[in-house]
């Protein structure tokens, strides 16, 4: 906590100096006392979110710039962030893809040799991924399975011991090991990898990604068919939760290189469609 408040104070002090404001002037415009503002800049004041927002508005900087949990950003980063925020969603998606392609570190040919399937549980990632790998004559890997092999414990134990943040760290390590070891593969990812910006960017920049899309009812039916009877007990709540998750992640899933709808399609037809997308 102390280190974070020190960092917040540095960011605030630098932003104020950049705008040419004294502590007295900034305090007056934000209705804070000079004494408290000085304390915050020295890393000794635990300021509220609302007050921090007021400071950000007066300083004309995004609140996340002040609150970010890393080293102070460069001017180029701040300028780029401001520019990107003004882009409409479609242009922002294009800009994101350009950045990944330009600075992601993998060529188009390298990415094409690494196929990553994304989507919620029940999308068909394991079934289609295994069949696709056979056709392409390359290894088929399930990312969650790789994590369990690396740690020699189950995912349930990983979540119990380390929580979501710990699982995401292990997911990144496993993904990096796969990328280092295999020049070609078909990878079935966990449904939530899209919710971690660092891991998802790593995946998008190094693999040709395909979102296997299905209707919520299809997802639920397939999960139950796999032997998981838990959704039946509270089917209404389970379906609501599934729809909510799918809705919240859709914009992220759509960042994939290709989208394949697997609803109401035979396995054979879906496999042929997938082959045409990745060939």
N, C-alpha and C positions, 0 to 999 in steps of 0.2 A: 504493500500500500504506500509506504513511504517513497519508494523509488518511482512509482507511478505518479504520485502527486508532485514530485520533483520535476518529472518530465513534463507534466501538464503546466507547471509554472514556467518552465523554459519556453514552451510553445507560446504561452500567453504573452510572456515578456517580449519575445521576438516579433510576434504579430503586432503588438502595440508599438514597438520601436519602428517597425516597417511603415506603419501609418503615421508616424510622427506625432503620436499622442503622449502626453505625460500621464502619470498615474492619476493626478488630480483631474485631468480632463476626462479620462476614461471612467473614473469613478463617478463623476458628475453625470455623464451621459447614461450610465447604467444604474444610477441610484444606489451604488455601493459605497461603503466607507473607504477612504483611502487606506486606512489601517488594514482592513480585511483584504483589499485588493493586493496590497504589498505582501501580506501573509500568504496569499494564494500564489503569487509570483515566486515566492521563496520556497514553495513546496510544503507549506505548513497549514494550508487551508483546504478543508474538504468542502468544496463548493457544490451547490445543488445543480441538478440538470437544468432547471429553469433559469437560474442565474448564469450558468455557462452559455445557454442559448442566447441570453441578452448580450453577453460579451461578444459572442460570435457575430451577432447581427450588427453591432456597432463597429466591430473591426472588419466587417464584410468578408468573413471567412466561413467556410462550412464548419459546423460544430464538430464534425468528425475529425477535422484537421487538428483541432485543439485536443480532442479526447483520444486520438489514436494511440495505440499501445506499442509504438515503436519509435525509432529515432526520428528527429525532425526531418520532414521531406524536403527535397530540393525545390527551388523555384519552378523548374521545368515540370515537376510532378504536380505542383499546385496549379499551374497554368493549364496543364493537360486535363486535370480533373475538372476544372471550371469549364473548359471547352466541351468536354464529353457530356457534362450534365445538361448542356443546352441542346444537345442533339435529340431529334425525335427517336422513338424506340427502334424503328427499322434501321435508321442510320447508325444508331448505337450498336446494334447487333452486328452490322457490317464492320464497324470500326473494331469491335472486339475480335472478330474473325481475322481481320488484317493483322492485328497485333500478335495474335497467336501464331499465324502463319509466318510472319516476319521474324519474330523474336522467340518463338517456341522451341527452336533448336532442332527440329526434325523436318526433313525435306518431304515433299508431297509423295515421292516414291516410298520413302520409309514409312510414312503414315499409312499408305495404302496396303502395306504388308502386315499391318497390325490392326485387326478388326476388333472393336470394342462394342459390345451390345449393352445398351442401357434400357431402363424401364422398371416399372414396379414389379413386385413379386407376382408371378402368374402371367407375365408377358410372353414367356416362352424362351427366355434367354438361354437356359441350360439345354433344353431340348433342341432348339434351332442351332445354338452355338456348337453343340457336339456334332450335329449332322453337317453343318457348314465346314467345320474343321476337317472332317473326313473328306469332303469334296475337294477342299483346298490342300489337303495333305500337309497339315501343319498342326501343332499342338493346340488342344482346347484346354483352357484354364478358367476356373471359377475363382474370382478374387477372394471371396470369403473363405473358400477352401484353402487357398494359399496362405491366408492369415492364420488359419487354424494349424496348418502344417508348420509354419514358421514358429508359432508360439507354443505348439503342442497342448493347447487348451481350446475348449469350445468357445464360440462367440458369446454364449450366455455368460460364461465365466468372465470373459474379457469385459463385457458390459458391467457385470457386477463389481469387478475389481477396479476398473479404470474409467468406467462411464463412457459417454459418447465421445468426449475429447480424446480419451486414450485410444478408443477404437479407430478414430480418424488418423491418429498418428501411425498406428500399425498398418492401416490401409495404405497410407502413403509409402511406407517402407516396403510393403509387399509389392505395390505397383512399380516402384523403382527397381526392385530386384527382378521382376518379370521383364521390364524394359531392357535391363542390362543383360539378361541371360538369353532371351529369345528374340531373334531378328524378325520372325514371323509367328503369328498366333491368332487365335480367336479367343477373346476374353469376355466372360460374363461378369458384369460388375454388380455390386450391391445396389439396390434401388435408391438408396439415399446418398450415393456419391455426388450427385448433382448439388446437394445442399452444402457441400464443403467447397468454397471457391478455389482454394489452393489445389486440392486433389482433382477437382473437375477440370480446372485449367490445364493441369498436367496431363490429364487424359485426352482432352481436346487437342492439345498441341502435339501429342506424340502418336495418336491413334486415329484411324478412320472410324468415327463413331456412328452407330445406327440406333435410333430410338425405336424399340419395339412397342408400338402403341396398341392398346386394346380398350374396350369399353369397361367401365367399372364392374359391370355384371360378369363379364368374361374373366376379369382378374379374380373376382371372388369365387367363381365356379371352379377355376383351375386350382386355386389354393386349396379348396375343399377336396378336390379330386386327388391332390397330392397327399392327402391324409391328415391335413390340419383341420380338426373339427372345432377348434376354438371359436371361429367366427359365427357358428350356428347358434351358440348360446345367446348372443346378443347381436343378431343379424342386422337389425335396424341401425344400431349404433355403429357396428362394424362397417356397414355400407356407407354411412354418413362420413365416418372417419376416412375411409378409402377415397371417397369423392373429394373430400377436402384436401387430402394429401396430393391427389392427382392434379387438382386444380392449381394448388400452390406451386407445384413443381413443373407444370406444363411449359412455362416460359423458359425454364432451364433445360428441360428435355429437348425443346425445339432448337437448341443451339447445336445439336448433333449435325453431322454432315448429311445424314439422310434419315427419313422417317418411314417406317413400314407399319401399316395397320394390320394387325393379326386377327382382328375380330371377324368371326364368321368365315374364316378361310381354312381350307384343308391344310394339313401339315405339308403335304407335297407341294401345293400351290404356293404356300408361304415361303418354303425353302427356295423354290425357283425364283421368286421375287427378290429374296434376299441375295441370292447369287448374282442376279443381274445388277443389284445396287453396288455390290462390292467388287465386281469384275472390271 
